[in-house]
Amino acid sequence: MSWIYLVVAGLLEIGWPVGLKFAQQAETRFVGIAMAIGFMCASGYCLWLAQKQIPMGTAYAVWTGIGAAGTFFLGVLIYGEPSSLARYLGVAMIVGGVAVLKLAH
């Protein structure tokens, strides 16, 4: 169950940068900030639950890896942020490192 909490925490981690992106515009500023805070709290709570069984270093690396890769892909797909082979390779290395941590556990 801890690994499920950790994956959920990582997916929720993607939500707060999106909220901050919404907050960049005046008409959605407060909604975006509230969204970011809500996702931060939910993500942190799930991470706390996951760390009851998963070592802190592993949990943190997986959590940030899911969040970083997910945020990168959303940025490219939804916000038209730049993509290149080098950026995709960087994300692949993050995902690969997370996979090694999971397999080594």
MDAnalysis code that builds the backbone (N, CA, C; Angstrom):
import MDAnalysis as mda
import numpy as np

u = mda.Universe.empty(315, n_residues=105, atom_resindex=np.repeat(np.arange(105), 3), trajectory=True)
u.add_TopologyAttr("name", ["N", "CA", "C"] * 105)
u.add_TopologyAttr("resid", np.arange(1, 106))
u.add_TopologyAttr("resname", ["MET", "SER", "TRP", "ILE", "TYR", "LEU", "VAL", "VAL", "ALA", "GLY", "LEU", "LEU", "GLU", "ILE", "GLY", "TRP", "PRO", "VAL", "GLY", "LEU", "LYS", "PHE", "ALA", "GLN", "GLN", "ALA", "GLU", "THR", "ARG", "PHE", "VAL", "GLY", "ILE", "ALA", "MET", "ALA", "ILE", "GLY", "PHE", "MET", "CYS", "ALA", "SER", "GLY", "TYR", "CYS", "LEU", "TRP", "LEU", "ALA", "GLN", "LYS", "GLN", "ILE", "PRO", "MET", "GLY", "THR", "ALA", "TYR", "ALA", "VAL", "TRP", "THR", "GLY", "ILE", "GLY", "ALA", "ALA", "GLY", "THR", "PHE", "PHE", "LEU", "GLY", "VAL", "LEU", "ILE", "TYR", "GLY", "GLU", "PRO", "SER", "SER", "LEU", "ALA", "ARG", "TYR", "LEU", "GLY", "VAL", "ALA", "MET", "ILE", "VAL", "GLY", "GLY", "VAL", "ALA", "VAL", "LEU", "LYS", "LEU", "ALA", "HIS"])
u.atoms.positions = np.array([
    [0.815, -1.197, 0.000],
    [0.000, 0.000, 0.000],
    [0.860, 1.264, 0.000],
    [2.034, 1.179, 0.631],
    [2.910, 2.347, 0.698],
    [3.343, 2.822, -0.674],
    [3.592, 1.871, -1.587],
    [3.998, 2.262, -2.933],
    [2.855, 2.933, -3.688],
    [1.641, 2.530, -3.405],
    [0.478, 3.209, -4.018],
    [0.405, 4.640, -3.503],
    [0.566, 4.813, -2.191],
    [0.579, 6.169, -1.633],
    [1.681, 7.011, -2.275],
    [2.825, 6.399, -2.486],
    [3.946, 7.136, -3.056],
    [3.672, 7.551, -4.497],
    [3.114, 6.670, -5.291],
    [2.786, 7.024, -6.676],
    [1.729, 8.128, -6.697],
    [0.717, 8.010, -5.850],
    [-0.313, 9.055, -5.769],
    [0.318, 10.379, -5.343],
    [1.227, 10.325, -4.370],
    [1.922, 11.538, -3.926],
    [2.682, 12.170, -5.081],
    [3.366, 11.351, -5.874],
    [4.110, 11.872, -7.019],
    [3.202, 12.489, -8.067],
    [2.063, 11.855, -8.320],
    [1.118, 12.405, -9.295],
    [0.512, 13.712, -8.783],
    [0.215, 13.780, -7.486],
    [-0.289, 15.023, -6.915],
    [0.775, 16.121, -6.941],
    [2.023, 15.728, -6.888],
    [3.136, 16.681, -6.936],
    [3.127, 17.464, -8.251],
    [2.579, 16.875, -9.286],
    [2.483, 17.545, -10.584],
    [1.496, 18.708, -10.516],
    [0.512, 18.624, -9.649],
    [-0.552, 19.616, -9.607],
    [-0.147, 20.984, -9.119],
    [0.810, 21.049, -8.189],
    [1.098, 22.383, -7.662],
    [1.858, 23.282, -8.634],
    [2.776, 22.793, -9.469],
    [3.341, 23.700, -10.474],
    [2.293, 24.170, -11.492],
    [1.310, 23.302, -11.778],
    [0.227, 23.711, -12.668],
    [-0.579, 24.830, -12.011],
    [-0.860, 24.705, -10.717],
    [-1.542, 25.765, -9.990],
    [-0.761, 27.070, -10.028],
    [0.553, 26.972, -9.854],
    [1.377, 28.185, -9.928],
    [1.364, 28.786, -11.327],
    [1.247, 27.943, -12.346],
    [1.140, 28.434, -13.721],
    [-0.173, 29.216, -13.888],
    [-1.274, 28.676, -13.337],
    [-2.555, 29.396, -13.364],
    [-2.440, 30.729, -12.632],
    [-1.677, 30.757, -11.563],
    [-1.551, 31.961, -10.744],
    [-0.773, 33.068, -11.453],
    [-0.163, 32.771, -12.572],
    [0.589, 33.784, -13.312],
    [-0.323, 34.839, -13.935],
    [-1.598, 34.510, -14.113],
    [-2.527, 35.447, -14.738],
    [-3.451, 36.028, -13.665],
    [-3.697, 37.312, -13.751],
    [-4.446, 38.021, -12.710],
    [-5.825, 37.427, -12.463],
    [-6.529, 37.037, -13.507],
    [-7.900, 36.552, -13.332],
    [-7.971, 35.179, -12.677],
    [-6.893, 34.414, -12.682],
    [-6.894, 33.090, -12.052],
    [-5.865, 32.997, -10.916],
    [-5.379, 34.155, -10.464],
    [-4.308, 34.170, -9.463],
    [-4.690, 33.425, -8.183],
    [-5.827, 33.766, -7.579],
    [-6.184, 33.174, -6.293],
    [-6.597, 31.711, -6.429],
    [-7.259, 31.377, -7.517],
    [-7.609, 29.974, -7.769],
    [-6.334, 29.153, -7.950],
    [-5.391, 29.687, -8.701],
    [-4.126, 28.994, -8.925],
    [-3.335, 28.786, -7.645],
    [-3.280, 29.812, -6.812],
    [-2.563, 29.691, -5.537],
    [-3.251, 28.668, -4.636],
    [-4.582, 28.724, -4.566],
    [-5.326, 27.749, -3.749],
    [-5.113, 26.336, -4.281],
    [-5.110, 26.209, -5.594],
    [-4.880, 24.904, -6.223],
    [-3.485, 24.381, -5.860],
    [-2.488, 25.246, -5.958],
    [-1.118, 24.844, -5.634],
    [-1.008, 24.402, -4.176],
    [-1.578, 25.165, -3.273],
    [-1.522, 24.821, -1.851],
    [-2.238, 23.504, -1.580],
    [-3.396, 23.307, -2.204],
    [-4.143, 22.060, -2.026],
    [-3.356, 20.852, -2.501],
    [-2.752, 20.972, -3.681],
    [-1.955, 19.853, -4.192],
    [-0.718, 19.611, -3.339],
    [-0.089, 20.682, -2.848],
    [1.078, 20.517, -1.967],
    [0.699, 19.736, -0.709],
    [-0.401, 20.125, -0.101],
    [-0.837, 19.461, 1.134],
    [-1.187, 17.997, 0.884],
    [-1.946, 17.736, -0.181],
    [-2.349, 16.362, -0.483],
    [-1.137, 15.504, -0.831],
    [-0.221, 16.068, -1.595],
    [0.978, 15.335, -1.976],
    [1.842, 15.036, -0.756],
    [2.022, 16.036, 0.092],
    [2.813, 15.843, 1.310],
    [2.204, 14.809, 2.243],
    [0.894, 14.807, 2.343],
    [0.220, 13.834, 3.198],
    [0.440, 12.413, 2.673],
    [0.292, 12.231, 1.369],
    [0.515, 10.895, 0.788],
    [1.972, 10.468, 0.936],
    [2.900, 11.419, 0.791],
    [4.316, 11.097, 1.004],
    [4.543, 10.668, 2.451],
    [3.934, 11.362, 3.383],
    [4.045, 11.002, 4.804],
    [3.549, 9.582, 5.031],
    [2.405, 9.236, 4.429],
    [1.886, 7.875, 4.564],
    [2.855, 6.850, 3.968],
    [3.418, 7.172, 2.815],
    [4.338, 6.245, 2.147],
    [5.595, 6.006, 2.971],
    [6.075, 7.047, 3.644],
    [7.331, 6.929, 4.391],
    [7.196, 6.089, 5.656],
    [6.010, 5.652, 5.975],
    [5.869, 4.745, 7.109],
    [6.512, 3.393, 6.797],
    [6.576, 3.025, 5.524],
    [7.137, 1.731, 5.113],
    [8.342, 1.856, 4.185],
    [8.451, 2.946, 3.469],
    [9.508, 3.117, 2.467],
    [10.577, 4.037, 3.048],
    [11.856, 3.700, 2.871],
    [12.917, 4.572, 3.385],
    [12.789, 6.002, 2.842],
    [13.097, 6.952, 3.678],
    [12.925, 8.360, 3.351],
    [13.628, 8.760, 2.051],
    [14.875, 8.366, 1.874],
    [15.619, 8.740, 0.672],
    [15.007, 8.180, -0.596],
    [14.579, 6.937, -0.531],
    [13.929, 6.313, -1.683],
    [12.605, 6.996, -1.972],
    [11.805, 7.206, -0.940],
    [10.497, 7.837, -1.125],
    [10.639, 9.232, -1.720],
    [11.589, 9.998, -1.209],
    [11.762, 11.361, -1.699],
    [12.210, 11.367, -3.162],
    [13.138, 10.492, -3.511],
    [13.622, 10.436, -4.891],
    [12.505, 10.024, -5.853],
    [11.718, 9.041, -5.474],
    [10.613, 8.599, -6.322],
    [9.578, 9.712, -6.453],
    [9.246, 10.329, -5.338],
    [8.252, 11.414, -5.307],
    [8.662, 12.561, -6.229],
    [9.897, 13.024, -6.085],
    [10.351, 14.132, -6.919],
    [10.532, 13.702, -8.367],
    [10.936, 12.449, -8.592],
    [11.094, 11.962, -9.963],
    [9.773, 11.935, -10.712],
    [8.743, 11.411, -10.066],
    [7.415, 11.392, -10.697],
    [6.948, 12.823, -10.947],
    [7.125, 13.668, -9.962],
    [6.706, 15.061, -10.108],
    [7.460, 15.788, -11.215],
    [8.775, 15.596, -11.274],
    [9.580, 16.276, -12.294],
    [9.249, 15.786, -13.696],
    [9.176, 14.463, -13.868],
    [8.870, 13.919, -15.192],
    [7.456, 14.302, -15.617],
    [6.502, 14.184, -14.717],
    [5.122, 14.526, -15.045],
    [4.955, 15.993, -15.389],
    [5.610, 16.852, -14.625],
    [5.536, 18.289, -14.890],
    [6.177, 18.615, -16.230],
    [7.286, 17.962, -16.537],
    [7.939, 18.164, -17.834],
    [6.987, 17.805, -18.978],
    [6.380, 16.616, -18.892],
    [5.485, 16.182, -19.969],
    [4.261, 17.086, -20.094],
    [3.671, 17.501, -18.986],
    [2.538, 18.430, -19.060],
    [2.957, 19.753, -19.679],
    [4.126, 20.229, -19.309],
    [4.617, 21.484, -19.882],
    [4.751, 21.402, -21.389],
    [5.281, 20.296, -21.862],
    [5.458, 20.115, -23.308],
    [4.110, 19.940, -23.999],
    [3.249, 19.079, -23.447],
    [1.988, 18.742, -24.113],
    [0.932, 19.840, -24.016],
    [0.834, 20.510, -22.878],
    [-0.241, 21.476, -22.675],
    [0.213, 22.916, -22.874],
    [1.399, 23.239, -22.402],
    [1.847, 24.629, -22.429],
    [2.831, 24.939, -23.555],
    [3.112, 23.971, -24.402],
    [3.986, 24.215, -25.549],
    [5.417, 24.551, -25.181],
    [5.868, 24.041, -24.051],
    [7.246, 24.305, -23.641],
    [8.202, 23.550, -24.557],
    [9.437, 24.009, -24.646],
    [10.377, 23.392, -25.590],
    [10.670, 21.930, -25.256],
    [10.841, 21.161, -26.312],
    [11.247, 19.764, -26.152],
    [12.373, 19.486, -27.132],
    [13.246, 18.622, -26.710],
    [14.369, 18.221, -27.556],
    [14.792, 16.829, -27.129],
    [15.591, 16.208, -27.940],
    [16.087, 14.882, -27.603],
    [16.836, 14.914, -26.268],
    [17.634, 15.938, -26.057],
    [18.404, 16.041, -24.813],
    [17.482, 16.150, -23.596],
    [16.402, 16.915, -23.714],
    [15.461, 17.055, -22.587],
    [14.755, 15.732, -22.322],
    [14.362, 15.017, -23.377],
    [13.726, 13.712, -23.189],
    [14.704, 12.712, -22.581],
    [15.962, 12.759, -22.983],
    [16.961, 11.870, -22.385],
    [17.162, 12.183, -20.902],
    [17.127, 13.472, -20.555],
    [17.241, 13.857, -19.149],
    [16.103, 13.285, -18.320],
    [14.887, 13.372, -18.843],
    [13.736, 12.811, -18.129],
    [13.852, 11.288, -18.055],
    [14.335, 10.674, -19.130],
    [14.519, 9.216, -19.121],
    [15.524, 8.808, -18.046],
    [16.559, 9.603, -17.844],
    [17.529, 9.295, -16.788],
    [16.896, 9.424, -15.402],
    [16.028, 10.419, -15.227],
    [15.323, 10.555, -13.949],
    [14.464, 9.325, -13.697],
    [13.683, 8.936, -14.698],
    [12.807, 7.760, -14.565],
    [13.643, 6.503, -14.341],
    [14.752, 6.378, -15.055],
    [15.638, 5.224, -14.866],
    [16.207, 5.165, -13.466],
    [16.598, 6.307, -12.921],
    [17.099, 6.341, -11.550],
    [16.044, 5.936, -10.548],
    [14.828, 6.381, -10.766],
    [13.724, 5.993, -9.884],
    [13.480, 4.473, -9.972],
    [13.543, 3.940, -11.183],
    [13.349, 2.495, -11.354],
    [14.431, 1.699, -10.615],
    [15.665, 2.164, -10.686],
    [16.762, 1.492, -9.976],
    [16.515, 1.527, -8.473],
    [16.075, 2.671, -7.957],
    [15.787, 2.760, -6.525],
    [14.683, 1.774, -6.123],
    [13.674, 1.652, -6.946],
    [12.573, 0.715, -6.643],
    [13.080, -0.710, -6.684],
    [13.844, -1.055, -7.704],
    [14.342, -2.435, -7.843],
    [15.362, -2.784, -6.756],
    [16.124, -1.806, -6.307],
    [17.144, -2.049, -5.283],
    [16.535, -2.156, -3.894],
    [15.294, -1.754, -3.763],
    [14.618, -1.794, -2.450],
    [14.282, -3.200, -2.146],
])
